Amino acid sequence: MIGAIIGDIAGSSYEFHNKRDKNVELFPKGSKFTDDTVMTLAIFKALKESKSLKTKNVDMNEVYQNAVKFMREYGRNYINCGFGGMFKKWVLSETPIPYGSFGNGSAMRVSAVPYFARNLEEVKKLSYAVTTPTHNSDEGILGAEAVAVAVYLAKTGKNKQEIKEYLQENYYNLDFDYEILKEENKFNATCQGSVPQALYCFLISDGFEDCLRTTISIGGDTDTLCAISCAIAGEYYKVPNNLWKEAGLFLDEDLYNDANDFLLRQNGFVDYRNRDWQIEYDLIE
């Protein structure tokens, strides 16, 4: 999840000014957190506040309602951080109902899900619960689930070949050509037009920073693409301390505290919901 935040902030400067180059400044003047960070932390808060997740009988309706509650609360607090028109209307509505979106907003916000799931099946159910308050379309649900599953597979020690095979079998074709993608990828805010590309960038990377730079280099909707690819890379490689220190400077106090809450609560590959864990593993290496 910290990787998603770093990716969002680093990608923000290049969303409408694509560079098509790995050799870029990662946090130039004008970098900022966007709706990707805000909604990632809103979903983390929704899951954290779902009491049934501490029991054997998870109430998915509770998770759904908490997702509605905290996405609207965070959304109203940061209403001008980059939300699309339909989502902003949903946030401000007194009677919010799902609106069938297949935008990549569903995929950029789910990276906290694997920390609350006991197995792969629960990852999928939780992803569905936090996605369908807004993105209740087949593509919106698929994109979010693919990202949540990829983070979970990385978190539980699967190698890249295993991750790729599972993603291709169940979600998307990932056989891109990097050079062609770098030249031809265009801005596309749909799940089907951006999630596969982000997954591919993770798969061809050789480290967290390389994943970030590779994703920036293909252009397009860079903040969201980087949030997705780096959410997975953050689990697969771990997050470099220097990048988190730089990115954290762009967060306000409330969002920074939420991110730190996550860091204090997670413990490597130990189940988040295991009450007996002790802090003996530092995510930031």
N, C-alpha and C positions, 0 to 999 in steps of 0.2 A: 504493500500500500504506500509506503514511503517512496518507493520507486515511481509510482504513478504521479505523486505530487512533484517530484523532481522533474519528471518528463513533461508534465503540464507547464511548469514554469519555464523550463529551458526551451520548450517548443513554442511558447507564446509569441516570441518575437518574430518567428519565421512563418506563422500561419498565413499571413497575407503578403509576406516578402520571402518566398521560397529561395533558398540558396543552392540547392542541388549539390551540396558539397559537405563532406565530413569535417573539413577543417574550418570550423566556425567557432565564434565565441559562444560559450554555452549560456552565459547569463549576461548578455549585453544590457546597456542602459535601455530601459523601457520594458524589460522582462516583468512578468506579473503572474500571479495565480489567476486562474479563470474558473468558470463554472465546473470544470473537471475536478479541480481540487475541492471546491466547496461541496459538491455532491458526493465525492468519495468520502469525505469526512462526515457528511450527513448520514450516509448509509452505515458507516462505522458506528455512529452514535445510535442509530436505529437498532442495530443488532446488539450493541452493548446493553441497551435499555430493554431488550426483550427478555423478560424474566424466565420464560419457558425454555430458553436456550440453556439454562442451567439445570434443566431436568431431562429425563429420558423421553418425555412426551412433548416434543416441540409443537407449539401452536403457530402454524404458518399464518393464520389470520392476524395474530398479534404482531408478527414480523411485518406483515403487509401494512397494517395500520400504523405501526411505528415508522415505516418507510414514508408513508404519506405525511405523518406528523413532522418528522425531522427534515424531510426534503422541503416542505413548505416553510418551516421555521428558518432553516438556513437560507433558503431561497429568498425569503423576504428580507433577511438581514444583509444579503449581498445581491440585491436585485439587478444591479448593473454590472455584474461580473462576466457577462457574455452569454446568457441564456438565449436560446431560440425563442421566437415569438410564441409558439404554441405552449412551450414549457412555462414561459413567464406568465402566460394567461392562466395556466393550471395552478401555478404557485399562488397567484393573487385571487383566484376564484374562491368564493365562499362555499361552493359545492363542487370540489374537484372530482372529476371522473376520468378514467383512462381515455386516451384519444387516439389510440392505434398507431402511435409513432413507430417508425423503423429507423430512427436516427441513431447515430453512434453514441448518444448520451447514455443509453442503457449500458453500453459496454465499458465506458470509461469510469463508471462509478462503482463497480462491483468487486474491486480487488480486496476488500476487507472480508468478503464472504468466506473464503477458505479457512480463516482463523476461527470461525464459529461452527464449522461443520466437522462431524465425526467421521464422515466417509464421503465418497464421491457422489453417491445418490443424494445425500443431504446437501452437498454443494449445489446440485441442480435445483433442488426444491427451494433452497434459500435464495438462489439467484432468481428464480421465477417469482418468488414472493416480493422481492425488492424491485423487480423490473416492471411487473404488470400494473402497478398504480398509474403508470403513464404509457409505457411501451408495450401494450398488449397486442402486438402483431407478431406473426411468426418470425419475421426477420429480426425484430427488436429483441425478442426472447432468445433467439438463436445466438445473436451476437454477444449478448451479455453472458449467456451460459458458456459459450466457447472461451471467453476470457477468464471467467471464474474457474472453469475446469483447468485451463492452462496454468493458472497460478497455483492451483491445488496440486497438480501433477509435479510442477517444479518444487513446490514446498515439501512434497513427500518423496523426493529423491529420484524421480524418473529422469532418464537422460533425454537428450533432444530427439533422438530417433524415436523413442517411445512416445514422447509428447507429440511429435509430428504425425506419427501413424494414427494416434487416437484422434487428433484434430481433423485429419483428412478423412478418416473413416466416418466421423460423426458430424462434421460441421462444414469445412470448406476445402477446396482445392488450394494448395499452398505452393504449387510448382511455378513460381515466378522466376524471372531473370532479373537480377539486380540492376544491370546496366540499362535494360529496357525500362524497368520500373522508374529508375532515377530520371530518365528522359521523358517518360510519358505519363507518369502518375499525376492526376489532377485532383483538385479539391473536391471531395465527396464526403458529405456528412452523414451518409447512410451507413448502417451496419455492414451491409453486403458490399459496399464500395470502399470500406476502410479497415474493417476488422481483419480480413485476411492479410492485407498488406502489413499491418502492424504485427501480426503473429509471425509472418515471414521474416520481418526485420529482426525479431528476437532470435529466430531459429538460425539465421546466418551470422549472428554476432559472435564475438569471441571474448566478451566481457561486458560489464554493465555500461561503462562509458562508451564503448564501441557500439552497443545497442542503441544508446541515445543518439550518437552521431550518425549512425546508419539510418535511423528513422528520420532524423531531420533532413538527411540528404535526399530522400525520395520526395520531398515536398508534400503538397496537399494540405490536409487539415492537421498540421504538425503538432499542435498542442495535444489533441486527442490521440493521434497516432502514437506519440511519445508516451502519453499517460498509459496507454494500453501495453505497448511493448515493454516499457520499463517496469510496469507492475510485475510482469513475469520475470524479467531480468533481475529485479530486486530480490526475488526468491531464489532464482537459479544461481546467481553469482554472489549475492549480497550487495549491499549498498556501500559505495565508498564514502568514508566519513567526510572527506573534503567537499564532495558534491552536496551532501545533506546540509552541511554547515552553510554553504553558499545559498542553496535554495531556501533554507529556513529563514534567511534574512528578508525574504519577500513576503512572508506570511505576517498577518497581524497577530496580536497576542492570543486571541481566542482560537484561531485556527492552529497556531503553533502549539498551544496547550493541548488541543485535540490530538495532534500528531504525536506529541510526546506521551500522551495517555496510551496511545496504541503501542508505542515503543516499550513502555514500561510493562504493559500487559502481555505482550507476546513473548514467546520464549523459544525461538528457533522452531524445531519441528515438534515440540510438545503441544498437545491439544490445548487450545486457548481455554477451554472450559474445565480443564483439570484443576481443581481448587488447590491441589497440593504442590503445584510447581513452585520453584524458587528461581529468582533471577540469577542465572549462571551462564547465560549466553547473550552476547551483545550483538544485535542485528547489525549495528554500524561497525564495520571492520576497516 
